[in-house]
Amino acid sequence: EDGSDHANVVTMCCVIKALTGWHVGEAASVCRERCGGQGYLSCNRFGAAIGYAHAAMTAEGDNAVLMQKVTTERLMFFKPSKEKAEVGTVDLDNVESLHRLLEAREQVQFMELGMKMKKAGAKDRFSAWMYHEQDLVQSCAHAYGERLVSECFSNAIDKADASLQPILSELYHLYLITVVQKDLGYFTTSRLLPIETGASVGRVAADLCREIGPQALSLCDAFGLTEEMLSAPVARDWVSYNVTDNKGELS
């Protein structure tokens, strides 16, 4: 209310907007592929979904620009923590252990970027930031955003109805292991995650998908999407739709 958290809230909004836009784009593309030829039909609305996703992925041409702002703001208020940077033994079956791994990555990357910017000095800061360390800048923003999502996910589970906590906990575990899997190269080469442990990440992710898979439709129903909101043959009675020759589209 007093505005003291304004900068932090703006940074959170920026990173959530970027990560959400990329996620929606990936989800729409993967869903279209899984629907085969039906995914090409405009009546099934994948084209619109992908188009909207691309609108969300754009900020001055690319969400990567927005992620630069995220890293800039976070770096200004960053406080190194030796405790958080030391992850210890990683248990891939333990969500708290995986969350600590995300915290450690964020700490290590921001400390590295901070030292490089300090070394560059005011004179060479722009060049170092834009032309030499941009991959690290982007990675820092992702590390912050994914750690933030992890914290919010955990808090939401704590507040959820007891009957929903088991499936939400599995989804949370899958989220964490997916983040690690996507950035497995960094986690292992930075020695935050031993190579031997990293070799099991894919297996853990696959096992979780098999466990959650049977509940996929129930999880989709939980969003409460109405028939009018779906409004696509592939999401409704696609058998009846294909009884007659629609020549590929609705007439």
KAVENZI-V104286 format. One record per pair of residues at least 12 apart in sequence whose ideal C-beta (glycine too) atoms are under 6 Angstrom apart, sorted by sequence separation. I is the first residue (numbers start at 1). J is the second residue. If there is no record, write none. Layout:
# KAVENZI-V104286
I_J / I_J
This chain:
# KAVENZI-V104286
87_100 / 32_46 / 87_101 / 184_198 / 87_104 / 116_133 / 184_201 / 84_103 / 85_104 / 153_172 / 181_201 / 28_49 / 180_201 / 28_50 / 85_107 / 84_107 / 85_108 / 113_136 / 181_205 / 28_53 / 81_107 / 113_140 / 177_204 / 25_53 / 177_205 / 24_53 / 109_139 / 110_140 / 80_111 / 109_140 / 25_57 / 78_110 / 146_179 / 109_143 / 174_208 / 21_56 / 22_57 / 173_208 / 21_57 / 106_143 / 105_143 / 106_144 / 106_147 / 21_63 / 170_212 / 102_146 / 103_147 / 18_63 / 102_147 / 18_66 / 102_150 / 18_67 / 99_150 / 14_66 / 14_69 / 15_70 / 14_70 / 11_70 / 11_73 / 71_137 / 68_137 / 71_140 / 71_141 / 74_144 / 67_138 / 70_141 / 67_141 / 95_172 / 95_173 / 98_176 / 95_176 / 104_192 / 90_193 / 87_192 / 90_197 / 92_200 / 92_204 / 19_145 / 15_145 / 45_232 / 44_232 / 43_233 / 44_234 / 38_234 / 35_234 / 43_249 / 43_250
